[in-house]
Each structure stands twice: as C-alpha cells, then as structure tokens.
C-alpha cells in the first residue's frame, strides 16, 4: 500500500520531527503492508500552529464558499471510492463489499449533507432586540478510531469545516492509510493551506499532545469510555470544549407481537456487521420468556451464515482478538450457554473470532454489561415490558438500540422510555441527518446533521 512518510501540515507533506514509525498490519493475513511516521508533540505543535494561522481566513470565508469546498471534497471521495475501499480492506480487514458500501459510501453521503448544511444553516438569528451570532469555535483537535476510519473522520472534519473551524486530525494508529488518503482528498478539493492538518501517531503521545495543546479550542474524540474520561479530564483542566462519542452496550428489544424472525435476523446482521466492531451494535437481544427458545434457535441459525473470512472479517489486531476471546471465555465461566461459535480460532491465520451467540444470559453477567467490540450476541429473557425496560436501561451506557413491536406506535412508546441516544424502530434505516451520540457514559455531544454542526459553534449575542 502507498504510504506517506511525513505529516500533512499547512497544505504540504512535511518530514516528521522524529524517526520512529508505526507498522500497519493487514489483520486478515497478519502481514505488514506499510509504515507511517509516529508523530510527536513537536509534530502536533506544528500542525496546531498551522491550523491557528489558517483560522481567521477560513472563519471569514462566506458559508457558500465553505460549502463549495466541502462539496468538492465529497466529489473527490466519490471519485476515489474504489481506492478508499481497497485501503480500508487492507488495513482494517473489512470484506470488500462492506468496504465499498459502508466505509467508502457513507462518508460521501455525510460530506454531501454538510455541503448542503453549510450553504443553508442560519449562522445568525434574531431574538427580540438581540442578534445572535453562531461563530466557529476555533481550532479543532479531532481524534478518530479505527473501526470506521473514514466515516469517523468525515463526521468530525466536515461539520467543523462547515462551521468555519480549522482542524488537526490524529487518526487511529491501526488505520492511518485511510487518513492519508483523506488528506490527499482535501488538497485535491482545494482546501486552503492549514485548514486541515494530519498527524499520525500513537494515542498516548500524539493524541495526548493534541488534547492538551493550549491552542486547541475543542477536542472531538471517538473511542473507548476509559480514554474519553482521560481526554475529558485533560480538556476540563484547560476549560476547553469536548465532544465525546464513546462506548455502547445497546439493547435490541423484541416486544410481544413483533415479527420475531425479522427482528432476530436483522439483529444478528447488525452485530455481525464490521465484525462486531461497532460502538452502537445491538449486542443485547431481549426476548419475552414465551418465545425465548425460538429466538435462540433463530439466532443460531442466522449467525451460521456469517462465515469468517467471507462475510465476517477479522478483528483489527491481535490485542483486540485476545480481548474478545477473553470475553467469550468469561461468558462460559459465568454460566451462559454457547449456541453458536465459541472461543476457538476459526482460521489458522488472521485475527478472526468465531461469530458467537450466548443464551441463558442474565443482566449482571460481564457479557451483558461490558462492551466486547466483537461478533458476540447475548440473548436475555424478560418477563414483561417493565422488566424489558429495566434490563435495557441497566448498563452504564446509552448509545443506541432497537425496538420491534406489532406497530410503530407501540415501539415508539417503549423507545421514549429508553435511556439511549438513538433508537431504530422496527428496522428504521440509517439517516445521515439524524443526531448520533449517547446518554450516560456513552458520551457528550452529537455527531451528524445540524446537531453535529452545532458542536463546532459558539454563541455571541448583540443587543440593539
């Protein structure tokens, strides 16, 4: 794979301050495919300085012109979708059809949505005798994860650009090649120098330097709740804003009267997508006692179609594979019943984990409380709707979820009582304009749509 040996700072590829590099490994065959520089605090400082220098000009650029540049970026991403998909497959291990449809396709939709919003958003409002100005917050430090490497970049960078902010991106060390492709795309789209900057590196070094930099006005982070707490504490000490999209343990609630077969099959597909490496995955399936064993059998049958190396890719690295297999072993130790999969490696090479379904799971088990981030489903039994709600709300997380019922009205009534940021009703489709983010320890703030744009704005009122 093609890789740059420098950082993208101030509109050009610059040599890294240090000599250390990061090996990029293909998780499907465990082979090193490239090396990228391991950025230091010096690289981060150079990038932040470039972003700060570019900020006044970009903030003053009329929204219609910012919209045009984001639209050009969307067009470049669309034109390079095959290259993007191949790169994601190489460094994340995602099956190519998934990379083409989701990893390369969704970012184009999201970028397009912000091209439209930038042109139509009301950056000024009138309230009584006051004019309220919505102004860019400044320099944004964006720290993105590896599970959706391009989508998470676009979901942060596009609204920041639409708001008039400049950006320094620190991508996950497992998937830096996709980030480098994005940097190339910003240049091809004609973004002014310094408006977007890229520093590759390790989280504890480059990520921490970015989160703590005195000239970064807002830190937008997606990743684990544990790291999010650290970033929040660092930002809080400097009284800077944060947007945190963190972990999840989402419930797939199947109420009496719902189409059980459809709910189970869609629920299994949801968790198997991206090898279970999705923070919003519906990893807890809640079924009434009378239909419980039927649901277990349906889930076991459905998951058998997800063959490792074909429909299900590997996990991102050896550490993640060990973590997920450890949770499967923990579930067995706690008394859950394995009805599909298990801890044994399904293939001799690659960071694969067998798609696994647990039955007889109780709410207090680790596999029902903690984010596993792999292709593992826990099926829990409830006695009535109040019991189902208690179980659904009974974790520290609140990111997403699903409700299935005989009709939408019944499902919506239940969803209104769930402590979570997004709920799909009877298989509702993904909407790139809908706000995404969590309750409780699933995060602070929202991404996507107008709510995502608002994260990068600050408010000034003029009275006259």
C-alpha positions as CSV (number, residue, x, y, z in Angstrom):
1,X,0.0,0.0,0.0
2,X,1.1,3.6,-0.7
3,X,2.0,5.5,2.4
4,X,3.4,9.0,3.0
5,X,6.5,9.2,5.2
6,X,5.6,12.7,6.6
7,X,2.8,14.7,8.1
8,X,0.3,16.8,6.2
9,X,0.7,20.2,7.8
10,X,0.0,23.7,6.3
11,X,-1.0,22.3,2.9
12,X,2.1,20.2,2.3
13,X,3.6,16.9,3.3
14,X,6.4,17.7,5.9
15,X,9.0,15.4,7.3
16,X,8.2,14.1,10.8
17,X,10.1,15.6,13.8
18,X,11.2,12.1,14.9
19,X,12.3,8.9,13.3
20,X,10.0,6.4,14.9
21,X,7.4,4.7,12.7
22,X,4.3,2.6,13.1
23,X,3.8,-0.6,11.2
24,X,0.4,-1.0,9.5
25,X,-0.7,-4.7,9.6
26,X,-3.3,-6.4,7.4
27,X,-5.4,-8.2,10.0
28,X,-6.5,-10.8,7.5
29,X,-3.1,-12.3,6.9
30,X,-1.0,-10.6,9.7
31,X,1.5,-9.1,7.2
32,X,3.0,-5.6,7.5
33,X,1.7,-3.6,4.5
34,X,3.2,-0.1,5.2
35,X,4.9,2.1,7.8
36,X,3.8,5.6,8.7
37,X,5.6,8.1,11.0
38,X,4.9,8.1,14.7
39,X,4.2,11.7,15.4
40,X,5.4,13.6,18.5
41,X,4.3,16.6,20.5
42,X,6.5,18.7,18.1
43,X,4.6,17.5,15.1
44,X,1.3,18.2,16.9
45,X,2.5,21.7,17.7
46,X,3.5,22.4,14.1
47,X,0.0,21.3,13.0
48,X,-1.8,23.3,15.6
49,X,0.2,26.4,14.7
50,X,-0.7,25.9,11.0
51,X,-4.4,25.5,11.9
52,X,-4.3,28.6,14.1
53,X,-2.8,30.6,11.3
54,X,-5.4,29.5,8.8
55,X,-8.3,30.0,11.1
56,X,-9.1,33.7,10.6
57,X,-9.2,33.4,6.9
58,X,-11.3,30.3,6.9
59,X,-13.7,31.6,9.5
60,X,-14.2,34.7,7.4
61,X,-14.9,32.7,4.3
62,X,-18.6,33.0,3.3
63,X,-20.6,29.9,4.1
64,X,-21.4,29.4,0.4
65,X,-17.7,29.2,-0.4
66,X,-17.1,26.8,2.5
67,X,-20.0,24.7,1.2
68,X,-18.4,24.6,-2.3
69,X,-15.1,23.3,-0.9
70,X,-16.9,20.6,1.1
71,X,-18.9,19.7,-2.0
72,X,-15.6,19.4,-3.9
73,X,-14.3,17.1,-1.1
74,X,-17.4,14.9,-1.4
75,X,-16.8,14.6,-5.2
76,X,-13.1,13.6,-4.7
77,X,-14.1,11.0,-2.1
78,X,-16.7,9.6,-4.5
79,X,-14.3,9.5,-7.4
80,X,-11.7,7.7,-5.3
81,X,-14.2,5.3,-3.6
82,X,-12.6,2.1,-5.1
83,X,-9.1,3.1,-3.8
84,X,-10.6,4.0,-0.4
85,X,-12.4,0.7,-0.2
86,X,-9.3,-1.3,-1.1
87,X,-7.3,0.6,1.5
88,X,-9.8,0.0,4.3
89,X,-10.0,-3.7,3.4
90,X,-6.2,-3.9,3.6
91,X,-5.7,-2.1,7.0
92,X,-9.0,-3.0,8.8
93,X,-9.8,-6.4,7.2
94,X,-13.3,-5.5,6.3
95,X,-14.7,-7.6,3.4
96,X,-14.6,-5.6,0.2
97,X,-18.3,-5.4,-0.3
98,X,-18.6,-3.9,3.2
99,X,-15.8,-1.5,2.5
100,X,-17.3,-0.4,-0.8
101,X,-20.9,0.1,0.5
102,X,-20.2,1.4,4.0
103,X,-16.6,2.5,4.6
104,X,-16.3,4.3,1.2
105,X,-20.0,5.0,0.6
106,X,-21.4,6.5,3.8
107,X,-18.7,9.2,4.1
108,X,-19.7,10.6,0.7
109,X,-23.3,10.9,2.0
110,X,-22.2,12.6,5.1
111,X,-19.8,15.0,3.3
112,X,-22.7,15.9,0.9
113,X,-25.0,16.6,3.8
114,X,-22.6,19.1,5.2
115,X,-22.0,20.8,1.9
116,X,-25.8,21.4,1.9
117,X,-25.9,22.5,5.5
118,X,-23.0,24.9,5.2
119,X,-24.9,26.7,2.5
120,X,-28.3,26.9,4.3
121,X,-27.5,26.9,8.0
122,X,-28.7,30.0,9.9
123,X,-25.5,31.4,11.4
124,X,-27.4,34.4,12.6
125,X,-30.7,34.6,14.4
126,X,-32.9,37.4,15.7
127,X,-34.4,37.1,19.2
128,X,-36.3,40.2,20.4
129,X,-33.8,43.1,20.3
130,X,-30.8,40.8,20.0
131,X,-29.0,39.4,17.0
132,X,-27.4,36.0,17.9
133,X,-24.3,35.1,16.1
134,X,-23.2,31.4,15.8
135,X,-19.4,31.6,15.2
136,X,-16.8,28.9,14.8
137,X,-15.2,27.7,18.0
138,X,-11.7,27.8,16.6
139,X,-9.1,25.1,16.2
140,X,-10.4,21.6,16.5
141,X,-8.4,18.6,17.6
142,X,-10.1,15.5,16.1
143,X,-9.1,12.1,17.4
144,X,-10.7,9.2,15.5
145,X,-10.9,5.4,15.9
146,X,-10.1,2.5,13.6
147,X,-13.4,0.8,13.3
148,X,-14.9,3.2,10.7
149,X,-11.8,5.0,9.7
150,X,-13.1,7.3,7.0
151,X,-16.6,7.8,8.3
152,X,-15.4,9.0,11.7
153,X,-13.0,11.4,10.0
154,X,-15.7,12.9,7.8
155,X,-18.2,13.0,10.7
156,X,-15.9,15.3,12.6
157,X,-14.0,17.2,9.8
158,X,-16.9,18.1,7.6
159,X,-19.1,19.8,10.2
160,X,-16.0,21.5,11.6
161,X,-15.2,22.9,8.2
162,X,-18.8,23.9,7.6
163,X,-18.8,25.8,10.9
164,X,-15.6,27.7,9.9
165,X,-13.2,25.8,12.1
166,X,-9.8,24.5,11.2
167,X,-8.7,21.0,12.1
168,X,-5.8,18.9,13.2
169,X,-6.6,15.2,12.9
170,X,-4.9,12.4,14.8
171,X,-6.3,9.1,13.4
172,X,-6.0,5.7,15.0
173,X,-2.6,4.1,14.6
174,X,-4.2,0.9,13.1
175,X,-5.8,2.7,10.1
176,X,-3.6,5.7,9.2
177,X,-3.5,5.0,5.4
178,X,-7.2,5.9,5.0
179,X,-6.5,9.1,6.9
180,X,-3.6,9.9,4.5
181,X,-6.0,9.3,1.5
182,X,-8.4,11.8,3.1
183,X,-5.6,14.4,3.5
184,X,-4.9,14.0,-0.3
185,X,-8.6,14.5,-1.0
186,X,-8.7,17.8,1.0
187,X,-5.8,19.0,-1.1
188,X,-7.4,17.9,-4.3
189,X,-10.6,19.6,-3.3
190,X,-8.8,22.9,-2.9
191,X,-9.0,23.5,0.8
192,X,-6.7,26.4,1.8
193,X,-3.4,25.5,3.4
194,X,-3.7,24.9,7.1
195,X,-7.4,24.4,7.2
196,X,-6.9,20.6,7.5
197,X,-3.8,19.0,9.0
198,X,-2.9,15.4,9.7
199,X,-0.5,14.0,12.3
200,X,-0.2,10.2,12.5
201,X,1.0,8.7,15.8
202,X,0.2,6.8,19.0
203,X,-2.7,7.9,21.3
204,X,-0.6,8.3,24.5
205,X,1.9,10.5,22.6
206,X,0.3,12.4,19.7
207,X,-3.3,12.1,20.9
208,X,-2.5,13.3,24.4
209,X,-0.4,16.2,23.0
210,X,-3.3,17.3,20.8
211,X,-5.9,17.0,23.6
212,X,-3.8,19.0,25.9
213,X,-2.5,21.7,23.5
214,X,-3.2,25.1,24.8
215,X,-4.2,26.4,21.3
216,X,-6.8,23.8,20.6
217,X,-10.3,25.1,21.3
218,X,-12.3,21.9,21.1
219,X,-11.4,18.2,21.2
220,X,-13.6,15.8,19.4
221,X,-12.9,12.2,20.3
222,X,-14.4,8.8,19.4
223,X,-13.2,5.7,21.2
224,X,-13.4,3.9,24.5
225,X,-15.1,5.4,27.5
226,X,-11.9,5.0,29.6
227,X,-9.8,7.1,27.2
228,X,-12.7,9.5,26.8
229,X,-12.7,10.2,30.5
230,X,-8.9,10.9,30.3
231,X,-9.4,13.3,27.4
232,X,-12.3,15.0,29.2
233,X,-10.2,15.5,32.3
234,X,-7.4,17.0,30.2
235,X,-9.7,19.3,28.4
236,X,-11.5,20.3,31.5
237,X,-8.3,21.4,33.1
238,X,-7.8,23.9,30.3
239,X,-11.6,24.8,30.2
240,X,-11.9,23.7,26.6
241,X,-14.9,22.1,25.0
242,X,-15.1,18.4,24.2
243,X,-17.3,16.2,22.1
244,X,-17.0,12.5,23.1
245,X,-18.6,9.6,21.3
246,X,-17.8,6.6,23.5
247,X,-18.8,3.0,24.2
248,X,-22.1,1.2,24.0
249,X,-24.0,-1.9,25.0
250,X,-27.2,-1.4,23.0
251,X,-30.3,-3.4,23.5
252,X,-32.4,-4.9,20.7
253,X,-35.8,-5.2,22.4
254,X,-38.3,-7.5,20.7
255,X,-41.8,-6.9,22.2
256,X,-44.8,-9.3,22.0
257,X,-46.4,-9.1,18.6
258,X,-43.3,-8.2,16.8
259,X,-42.1,-10.2,13.7
260,X,-39.7,-12.4,15.7
261,X,-37.9,-13.9,12.7
262,X,-37.3,-10.5,11.1
263,X,-36.2,-8.9,14.4
264,X,-33.7,-11.7,15.2
265,X,-32.3,-11.8,11.6
266,X,-31.8,-8.0,11.4
267,X,-30.4,-8.0,14.9
268,X,-27.8,-10.7,14.1
269,X,-26.8,-8.8,10.9
270,X,-26.4,-5.6,12.9
271,X,-23.9,-7.2,15.3
272,X,-22.0,-9.1,12.6
273,X,-21.5,-6.0,10.5
274,X,-17.9,-4.8,10.7
275,X,-17.1,-8.0,12.7
276,X,-19.0,-6.5,15.7
277,X,-16.6,-3.6,15.9
278,X,-19.3,-1.0,16.1
279,X,-20.0,1.0,19.3
280,X,-23.7,1.2,18.5
281,X,-24.2,-2.5,17.8
282,X,-27.2,-4.2,19.3
283,X,-25.2,-6.7,21.3
284,X,-28.0,-7.5,23.8
285,X,-31.1,-9.2,22.4
286,X,-34.1,-9.0,24.7
287,X,-36.9,-11.6,24.1
288,X,-40.0,-12.4,26.1
289,X,-40.0,-15.7,28.1
290,X,-42.6,-17.5,25.9
291,X,-40.7,-17.0,22.7
292,X,-37.2,-17.1,24.1
293,X,-36.1,-20.6,22.9
294,X,-37.5,-19.9,19.4
295,X,-35.4,-16.7,19.3
296,X,-32.3,-18.5,20.4
297,X,-32.7,-21.1,17.6
298,X,-33.4,-18.4,15.0
299,X,-30.2,-16.5,16.1
300,X,-28.1,-19.6,16.0
301,X,-29.3,-20.4,12.5
302,X,-28.8,-16.8,11.3
303,X,-25.3,-16.5,12.6
304,X,-24.2,-19.7,10.8
305,X,-24.4,-17.7,7.6
306,X,-21.7,-15.4,8.7
307,X,-18.6,-17.3,7.8
308,X,-15.2,-15.9,9.0
309,X,-13.1,-14.9,6.0
310,X,-16.1,-14.5,3.8
311,X,-19.0,-12.5,5.3
312,X,-17.2,-11.7,8.5
313,X,-13.7,-10.1,8.5
314,X,-11.0,-10.3,11.2
315,X,-10.7,-8.1,14.2
316,X,-8.3,-5.2,13.8
317,X,-5.3,-6.6,15.7
318,X,-4.1,-9.4,18.0
319,X,-4.9,-7.4,21.1
320,X,-8.5,-7.0,20.1
321,X,-8.8,-10.6,19.2
322,X,-7.5,-11.7,22.6
323,X,-9.8,-9.3,24.3
324,X,-12.9,-10.6,22.5
325,X,-12.0,-14.3,23.0
326,X,-11.4,-13.5,26.7
327,X,-15.0,-12.2,27.0
328,X,-16.3,-15.3,25.3
329,X,-14.4,-17.4,27.9
330,X,-15.8,-15.2,30.6
331,X,-19.3,-15.8,29.4
332,X,-18.8,-19.5,29.6
333,X,-17.3,-19.2,33.1
334,X,-20.3,-17.2,34.2
335,X,-22.7,-19.9,33.1
336,X,-24.0,-18.6,29.8
337,X,-24.9,-21.2,27.1
338,X,-23.0,-21.1,23.8
339,X,-25.4,-21.9,21.0
340,X,-23.1,-20.8,18.2
341,X,-19.4,-20.1,17.9
342,X,-17.1,-20.1,20.9
343,X,-13.5,-19.0,21.8
344,X,-11.7,-21.3,19.4
345,X,-9.9,-19.6,16.4
346,X,-11.9,-20.3,13.2
347,X,-9.0,-19.9,10.9
348,X,-5.2,-20.5,11.3
349,X,-4.2,-17.1,10.1
350,X,-5.6,-13.7,10.7
351,X,-7.2,-12.1,13.7
352,X,-10.5,-13.9,13.4
353,X,-13.0,-14.7,16.1
354,X,-16.0,-17.1,15.6
355,X,-19.3,-15.3,15.5
356,X,-20.8,-16.3,18.8
357,X,-24.3,-16.4,20.3
358,X,-24.9,-16.8,24.0
359,X,-28.2,-17.9,25.6
360,X,-29.2,-18.0,29.3
361,X,-27.5,-14.6,29.8
362,X,-28.5,-12.7,32.9
363,X,-28.3,-8.9,33.2
364,X,-25.4,-8.9,35.7
365,X,-23.0,-11.0,33.6
366,X,-20.0,-9.3,32.2
367,X,-21.0,-10.2,28.7
368,X,-24.3,-8.3,29.3
369,X,-22.7,-5.2,30.9
370,X,-19.4,-4.6,29.2
371,X,-18.6,-3.6,25.7
372,X,-17.0,-6.5,23.9
373,X,-16.5,-5.0,20.5
374,X,-16.6,-8.2,18.6
375,X,-19.1,-10.5,16.8
376,X,-20.8,-11.6,20.1
377,X,-24.5,-11.5,20.9
378,X,-26.1,-12.1,24.3
379,X,-29.8,-13.1,24.4
380,X,-31.6,-12.2,27.6
381,X,-35.1,-13.1,28.7
382,X,-37.6,-10.7,30.1
383,X,-41.0,-11.3,31.9
384,X,-42.9,-8.2,30.8
385,X,-42.3,-4.7,29.3
386,X,-41.3,-3.1,32.6
387,X,-38.8,-5.9,33.0
388,X,-37.5,-5.4,29.5
389,X,-37.1,-1.7,30.1
390,X,-35.2,-2.4,33.4
391,X,-32.8,-4.7,31.5
392,X,-32.4,-2.3,28.5
393,X,-31.6,0.6,30.8
394,X,-29.5,-1.4,33.2
395,X,-26.0,-0.5,32.0
396,X,-23.7,2.5,32.3
397,X,-24.1,3.0,28.5
398,X,-26.8,4.6,26.4
399,X,-25.7,5.0,22.8
400,X,-28.2,3.2,20.6
401,X,-30.8,0.5,20.5
402,X,-33.7,-1.0,18.6
403,X,-37.4,-1.8,19.4
404,X,-39.6,-4.2,17.5
405,X,-43.3,-4.3,18.0
406,X,-46.6,-5.1,16.3
407,X,-46.7,-1.4,15.1
408,X,-44.6,1.7,15.2
409,X,-46.8,3.4,17.8
410,X,-46.2,0.7,20.4
411,X,-42.5,0.6,19.6
412,X,-42.1,4.4,19.8
413,X,-43.9,4.4,23.2
414,X,-41.3,1.9,24.5
415,X,-38.4,3.8,22.9
416,X,-39.3,7.0,24.6
417,X,-38.6,5.3,27.9
418,X,-35.2,4.1,26.9
419,X,-32.1,5.9,28.2
420,X,-30.2,6.0,25.0
421,X,-29.3,8.5,22.3
422,X,-30.7,6.7,19.2
423,X,-33.3,4.0,18.7
424,X,-34.3,2.2,15.4
425,X,-38.0,1.5,15.2
426,X,-39.0,-1.7,13.5
427,X,-35.8,-1.7,11.4
428,X,-35.6,2.0,10.7
429,X,-32.9,2.9,8.1
430,X,-29.7,4.8,8.8
431,X,-30.2,8.6,8.4
432,X,-27.1,10.7,7.9
433,X,-29.0,13.8,9.1
434,X,-30.1,12.3,12.4
435,X,-28.0,13.2,15.5
436,X,-25.8,10.4,16.8
437,X,-24.5,10.3,20.3
438,X,-25.1,8.9,23.7
439,X,-26.5,9.2,27.2
440,X,-24.7,8.4,30.4
441,X,-21.1,7.1,29.8
442,X,-21.7,6.8,26.1
443,X,-20.5,10.3,25.6
444,X,-21.1,14.1,25.4
445,X,-22.4,15.9,22.3
446,X,-23.8,14.8,19.0
447,X,-22.5,14.0,15.5
448,X,-24.2,14.2,12.1
449,X,-26.7,16.6,10.7
450,X,-27.4,20.1,12.1
451,X,-26.8,18.9,15.7
452,X,-23.3,17.8,14.6
453,X,-22.6,21.2,13.1
454,X,-23.8,22.9,16.3
455,X,-21.0,21.2,18.3
456,X,-18.4,23.4,16.5
457,X,-20.2,26.7,17.0
458,X,-20.1,29.2,19.9
459,X,-22.7,31.8,20.6
460,X,-22.5,35.6,20.7
461,X,-25.4,38.0,21.3
462,X,-25.7,41.6,20.1
463,X,-28.3,43.8,21.8
464,X,-29.6,46.9,20.0
